[in-house]
Structure formats: structure tokens, C-alpha cells
Amino acid sequence: MHFSKTAEYAIRVLSYLYRHHESSHSVNVLHQELVLPYKYLTKMVTDLVKKGLVNASRGREGGISLAKNADQIRLRDILEAIGEPLEHERCILGFEKCDASNPCALHEQWVQPKELIETMLTTTTLASLLDNKETKL
């Protein structure tokens, strides 16, 4: 499985907000601290706000902060918020239709890894990603 740049950026932004939860942060601060493209970041943050993962407020004391506790934000929630296709649902060989009634050559071998990926996306929370203080994100 491979995360897109958007997914990587979203996880990094949310991780930063979790690690620095004592205050809100402007998109400009996130842009500078995380070295992410500004326009890309603003669009992504808009998506995260619409899906209820972050709060955004305007004004001098405004900024962006987590809308939920980090232990309530799952990897699946992040991917869905940014419109990321869940890779484990695709055919591993790229066929448009691949299921038990119309399997590709690797369909049976791919069943167990798909289940493991689904479990990881559903059970891994933002907080659990950062339990180890030395984790690089």
C-alpha cells in the first residue's frame, strides 16, 4: 500500500496539530514548519474542516486546531476526508472489476493483505501514531 502525497501531508498536518495542541496554528505557520506547498495546504485544510477533523477560525487569535481528540481520528477518517481512494479496495493488478466471481490472477493471494490493511486503517489512530515520541512525522 502506498499513500498519496495528499494523504502524507494530511497525516503530517494533523500530527503537527496534535503535537502542538496548546494553540491554533495558521496555514502559513503549517506551511513554514512542515515545508508544504501553500496552495495545496489551504485546499487540503478546507477538506479537513468540511469533514470535521479540524476547526478553523479567523482573526487575530484564529487558526487551525484539531476538532476531535487524536484517539478518535483514525487513518481511515483522514483518507476519507481528503477523498483518498482506499487502495485495498482496488484490484492489485489494476483491473476495473475484480471480485470472487471475476478474480484476477492474484485475487486469492490479495485477500489476507487487504484485510490487514483494512484493520490497520480502522484501528490506527492519530494518537497511536505518535505514542512513541521518537516517531518521525
Backbone as CSV, one residue per row, in Angstrom:
resi,resn,N_x,N_y,N_z,CA_x,CA_y,CA_z,C_x,C_y,C_z
1,MET,0.849,-1.180,0.000,0.000,0.000,0.000,0.888,1.234,0.000
2,HIS,0.427,2.249,-0.670,1.187,3.486,-0.787,0.230,4.651,-0.586
3,PHE,0.588,5.579,0.299,-0.218,6.781,0.494,0.177,7.822,-0.543
4,SER,-0.802,8.572,-1.022,-0.534,9.679,-1.943,0.121,10.815,-1.167
5,LYS,0.649,11.792,-1.891,1.236,12.975,-1.257,0.202,13.684,-0.394
6,THR,-1.043,13.763,-0.880,-2.096,14.427,-0.114,-2.315,13.724,1.215
7,ALA,-2.344,12.397,1.208,-2.519,11.634,2.450,-1.331,11.851,3.378
8,GLU,-0.130,11.820,2.817,1.069,12.065,3.632,0.994,13.443,4.278
9,TYR,0.639,14.443,3.492,0.555,15.810,4.005,-0.523,15.925,5.079
10,ALA,-1.678,15.316,4.850,-2.775,15.389,5.819,-2.355,14.769,7.145
11,ILE,-1.704,13.626,7.093,-1.240,12.966,8.313,-0.205,13.832,9.019
12,ARG,0.679,14.449,8.265,1.700,15.320,8.863,1.064,16.553,9.513
13,VAL,0.082,17.160,8.838,-0.592,18.339,9.386,-1.320,17.982,10.673
14,LEU,-2.098,16.902,10.641,-2.846,16.510,11.830,-1.909,16.113,12.969
15,SER,-0.801,15.475,12.632,0.191,15.117,13.649,0.783,16.369,14.292
16,TYR,1.082,17.355,13.467,1.620,18.620,13.982,0.607,19.278,14.920
17,LEU,-0.660,19.315,14.505,-1.690,19.931,15.337,-1.844,19.188,16.659
18,TYR,-1.690,17.873,16.617,-1.776,17.076,17.847,-0.581,17.354,18.761
19,ARG,0.591,17.367,18.185,1.798,17.611,18.988,1.841,19.024,19.562
20,HIS,1.228,19.971,18.873,1.240,21.378,19.294,-0.194,21.845,19.578
21,HIS,-0.902,21.070,20.368,-2.325,21.300,20.615,-2.628,22.468,21.551
22,GLU,-1.612,23.043,22.140,-1.838,24.120,23.104,-2.384,25.399,22.471
23,SER,-2.284,25.512,21.143,-2.826,26.690,20.468,-3.205,26.355,19.032
24,SER,-3.922,27.283,18.409,-4.262,27.152,16.993,-3.078,27.618,16.161
25,HIS,-3.022,27.165,14.927,-1.902,27.500,14.052,-2.429,27.960,12.696
26,SER,-1.833,28.993,12.159,-2.245,29.482,10.846,-1.723,28.546,9.756
27,VAL,-2.357,28.616,8.598,-1.891,27.829,7.455,-0.467,28.250,7.111
28,ASN,-0.165,29.516,7.272,1.188,29.994,6.982,2.223,29.331,7.898
29,VAL,1.896,29.187,9.175,2.802,28.516,10.115,2.980,27.056,9.701
30,LEU,1.870,26.394,9.371,1.955,24.990,8.934,2.804,24.880,7.669
31,HIS,2.595,25.800,6.758,3.366,25.837,5.510,4.863,25.940,5.806
32,GLN,5.232,26.835,6.711,6.639,27.045,7.035,7.224,25.906,7.869
33,GLU,6.500,25.464,8.868,7.011,24.429,9.766,7.129,23.066,9.077
34,LEU,6.150,22.745,8.242,6.117,21.420,7.611,6.678,21.410,6.196
35,VAL,6.998,22.606,5.676,7.545,22.771,4.322,6.627,22.086,3.298
36,LEU,5.361,22.511,3.330,4.356,22.001,2.398,3.923,23.125,1.465
37,PRO,3.556,22.802,0.228,3.104,23.838,-0.710,1.873,24.573,-0.170
38,TYR,1.934,25.898,-0.142,0.907,26.715,0.497,-0.483,26.500,-0.105
39,LYS,-0.618,26.620,-1.426,-1.940,26.482,-2.058,-2.503,25.085,-1.852
40,TYR,-1.658,24.091,-1.967,-2.053,22.705,-1.757,-2.545,22.516,-0.321
41,LEU,-1.825,23.105,0.603,-2.149,23.015,2.018,-3.494,23.668,2.321
42,THR,-3.760,24.840,1.758,-5.027,25.526,2.031,-6.219,24.717,1.527
43,LYS,-6.102,24.102,0.361,-7.192,23.277,-0.158,-7.398,22.051,0.721
44,MET,-6.309,21.416,1.131,-6.398,20.231,1.963,-7.014,20.561,3.322
45,VAL,-6.611,21.673,3.914,-7.161,22.077,5.204,-8.658,22.348,5.073
46,THR,-9.072,22.940,3.967,-10.503,23.162,3.718,-11.253,21.842,3.739
47,ASP,-10.712,20.815,3.097,-11.335,19.487,3.096,-11.396,18.909,4.511
48,LEU,-10.332,19.080,5.285,-10.299,18.561,6.652,-11.314,19.280,7.542
49,VAL,-11.521,20.574,7.294,-12.524,21.339,8.041,-13.917,20.836,7.675
50,LYS,-14.190,20.686,6.385,-15.512,20.231,5.921,-15.874,18.869,6.497
51,LYS,-14.896,18.024,6.676,-15.143,16.671,7.194,-15.064,16.595,8.718
52,GLY,-14.855,17.722,9.373,-14.908,17.772,10.822,-13.682,17.263,11.568
53,LEU,-12.538,17.189,10.875,-11.323,16.750,11.561,-10.560,17.917,12.176
54,VAL,-10.694,19.109,11.590,-10.051,20.294,12.161,-11.055,21.435,12.253
55,ASN,-10.788,22.316,13.192,-11.548,23.555,13.326,-10.698,24.677,12.749
56,ALA,-11.363,25.629,12.148,-10.665,26.801,11.638,-11.422,28.041,12.080
57,SER,-10.674,29.022,12.571,-11.294,30.282,12.958,-10.451,31.419,12.418
58,ARG,-11.128,32.513,12.119,-10.453,33.676,11.545,-10.108,34.679,12.636
59,GLY,-9.323,35.623,12.251,-8.995,36.704,13.175,-7.634,36.549,13.801
60,ARG,-7.333,37.527,14.626,-6.011,37.597,15.237,-5.660,36.352,16.055
61,GLU,-6.609,35.833,16.793,-6.389,34.642,17.614,-6.845,33.383,16.887
62,GLY,-7.157,33.502,15.622,-7.666,32.370,14.857,-6.583,31.391,14.453
63,GLY,-7.008,30.418,13.709,-6.079,29.411,13.229,-6.749,28.063,13.122
64,ILE,-5.937,27.052,13.010,-6.421,25.695,12.801,-6.032,24.846,14.001
65,SER,-6.974,24.000,14.442,-6.715,23.074,15.542,-7.533,21.808,15.302
66,LEU,-7.180,20.756,16.011,-7.938,19.511,15.876,-9.358,19.712,16.380
67,ALA,-10.316,19.138,15.668,-11.718,19.237,16.061,-12.131,18.074,16.969
68,LYS,-11.305,17.032,17.004,-11.591,15.842,17.811,-10.335,15.467,18.586
69,ASN,-10.519,14.621,19.556,-9.360,14.061,20.245,-8.597,13.184,19.261
70,ALA,-7.290,13.157,19.369,-6.454,12.388,18.449,-6.743,10.894,18.516
71,ASP,-7.255,10.424,19.643,-7.587,9.000,19.732,-8.924,8.674,19.084
72,GLN,-9.606,9.690,18.571,-10.866,9.490,17.853,-10.693,9.647,16.342
73,ILE,-9.511,10.024,15.898,-9.241,10.218,14.466,-8.464,9.013,13.959
74,ARG,-9.111,8.216,13.122,-8.478,7.020,12.566,-7.866,7.339,11.201
75,LEU,-6.904,6.545,10.786,-6.310,6.736,9.455,-7.392,6.733,8.384
76,ARG,-8.368,5.851,8.524,-9.467,5.775,7.562,-10.207,7.115,7.470
77,ASP,-10.438,7.765,8.611,-11.122,9.062,8.639,-10.334,10.107,7.848
78,ILE,-9.015,10.077,8.018,-8.154,11.040,7.325,-8.225,10.813,5.817
79,LEU,-8.093,9.565,5.393,-8.138,9.253,3.960,-9.482,9.616,3.350
80,GLU,-10.557,9.309,4.051,-11.894,9.650,3.550,-12.086,11.162,3.480
81,ALA,-11.555,11.889,4.456,-11.716,13.349,4.494,-11.087,14.035,3.291
82,ILE,-9.998,13.493,2.800,-9.314,14.124,1.667,-9.690,13.475,0.338
83,GLY,-10.667,12.558,0.385,-11.131,11.923,-0.846,-10.154,10.914,-1.417
84,GLU,-9.342,10.351,-0.553,-8.329,9.387,-0.976,-8.988,8.040,-1.257
85,PRO,-8.756,7.480,-2.435,-9.298,6.137,-2.681,-8.590,5.139,-1.768
86,LEU,-9.347,4.253,-1.206,-8.761,3.254,-0.321,-8.157,2.160,-1.186
87,GLU,-6.848,2.133,-1.235,-6.087,1.260,-2.131,-6.452,-0.211,-1.997
88,HIS,-6.781,-0.633,-0.801,-7.057,-2.048,-0.606,-8.336,-2.494,-1.315
89,GLU,-9.145,-1.545,-1.754,-10.374,-1.890,-2.459,-10.137,-2.097,-3.951
90,ARG,-8.995,-1.670,-4.440,-8.666,-1.818,-5.855,-8.100,-3.198,-6.136
91,CYS,-8.190,-3.597,-7.392,-7.541,-4.836,-7.828,-6.036,-4.601,-7.816
92,ILE,-5.300,-5.537,-7.270,-3.847,-5.390,-7.169,-3.180,-5.353,-8.541
93,LEU,-3.828,-5.942,-9.547,-3.275,-5.910,-10.902,-3.885,-4.797,-11.752
94,GLY,-4.766,-3.996,-11.154,-5.302,-2.825,-11.832,-6.545,-3.050,-12.667
95,PHE,-7.144,-4.238,-12.596,-8.366,-4.472,-13.355,-9.525,-3.703,-12.748
96,GLU,-10.413,-3.228,-13.616,-11.558,-2.445,-13.150,-12.497,-3.294,-12.302
97,LYS,-12.717,-4.515,-12.733,-13.605,-5.416,-11.987,-12.811,-6.643,-11.559
98,CYS,-12.740,-6.847,-10.266,-12.019,-7.994,-9.719,-12.690,-8.375,-8.413
99,ASP,-13.385,-9.475,-8.411,-14.024,-9.964,-7.196,-14.063,-11.488,-7.243
100,ALA,-14.722,-12.095,-6.279,-14.736,-13.557,-6.193,-15.323,-14.204,-7.442
101,SER,-16.287,-13.538,-8.085,-16.892,-14.117,-9.291,-16.100,-13.806,-10.558
102,ASN,-15.198,-12.840,-10.489,-14.393,-12.454,-11.646,-12.985,-12.102,-11.157
103,PRO,-12.226,-13.111,-10.636,-10.935,-12.826,-9.997,-9.781,-12.638,-10.980
104,CYS,-8.815,-11.818,-10.558,-7.562,-11.707,-11.304,-6.641,-12.832,-10.828
105,ALA,-5.473,-12.917,-11.404,-4.537,-13.991,-11.069,-4.046,-13.927,-9.618
106,LEU,-4.065,-12.746,-8.990,-3.588,-12.606,-7.609,-4.716,-12.384,-6.597
107,HIS,-5.945,-12.518,-7.048,-7.101,-12.195,-6.191,-7.062,-12.938,-4.853
108,GLU,-6.887,-14.225,-4.890,-6.898,-15.022,-3.658,-5.725,-14.670,-2.742
109,GLN,-4.555,-14.414,-3.321,-3.390,-14.063,-2.508,-3.529,-12.670,-1.882
110,TRP,-4.362,-11.835,-2.473,-4.526,-10.453,-2.040,-5.584,-10.324,-0.943
111,VAL,-6.406,-11.346,-0.716,-7.491,-11.259,0.261,-6.957,-10.963,1.664
112,GLN,-5.998,-11.718,2.141,-5.496,-11.517,3.507,-4.773,-10.170,3.670
113,PRO,-3.876,-9.790,2.761,-3.269,-8.451,2.917,-4.306,-7.330,2.915
114,LYS,-5.361,-7.440,2.096,-6.417,-6.421,2.086,-7.085,-6.324,3.452
115,GLU,-7.337,-7.471,4.072,-7.971,-7.467,5.394,-7.059,-6.816,6.434
116,LEU,-5.762,-7.093,6.343,-4.807,-6.483,7.276,-4.743,-4.969,7.106
117,ILE,-4.779,-4.525,5.857,-4.765,-3.086,5.580,-6.031,-2.433,6.127
118,GLU,-7.170,-3.056,5.902,-8.439,-2.536,6.415,-8.392,-2.423,7.938
119,THR,-7.867,-3.435,8.593,-7.739,-3.408,10.055,-6.828,-2.269,10.489
120,MET,-5.700,-2.111,9.804,-4.770,-1.031,10.139,-5.443,0.335,9.991
121,LEU,-6.151,0.549,8.895,-6.790,1.841,8.652,-7.896,2.128,9.663
122,THR,-8.561,1.088,10.113,-9.686,1.242,11.024,-9.251,1.363,12.482
123,THR,-8.147,0.736,12.841,-7.744,0.719,14.252,-6.623,1.692,14.601
124,THR,-5.873,2.138,13.628,-4.765,3.060,13.915,-5.300,4.477,14.044
125,THR,-5.053,5.077,15.197,-5.499,6.448,15.433,-4.321,7.405,15.319
126,LEU,-4.645,8.662,15.192,-3.612,9.696,15.162,-2.782,9.640,16.444
127,ALA,-3.443,9.450,17.564,-2.728,9.379,18.850,-1.771,8.188,18.874
128,SER,-2.210,7.041,18.361,-1.348,5.857,18.402,-0.135,6.009,17.489
129,LEU,-0.274,6.783,16.429,0.877,7.037,15.555,1.978,7.780,16.301
130,LEU,1.559,8.598,17.253,2.511,9.467,17.931,2.794,9.068,19.365
131,ASP,2.373,7.850,19.740,2.657,7.362,21.098,4.151,7.333,21.369
132,ASN,4.915,6.936,20.371,6.367,6.915,20.505,6.868,8.314,20.160
133,LYS,7.424,9.002,21.105,7.854,10.398,20.919,8.944,10.531,19.856
134,GLU,9.604,9.437,19.505,10.667,9.486,18.510,10.162,9.197,17.103
135,THR,8.849,8.986,16.975,8.274,8.723,15.662,8.474,9.928,14.762
136,LYS,8.897,9.663,13.557,9.108,10.734,12.584,7.825,10.949,11.779
137,LEU,7.269,12.120,11.892,6.084,12.502,11.115,6.171,13.971,10.776
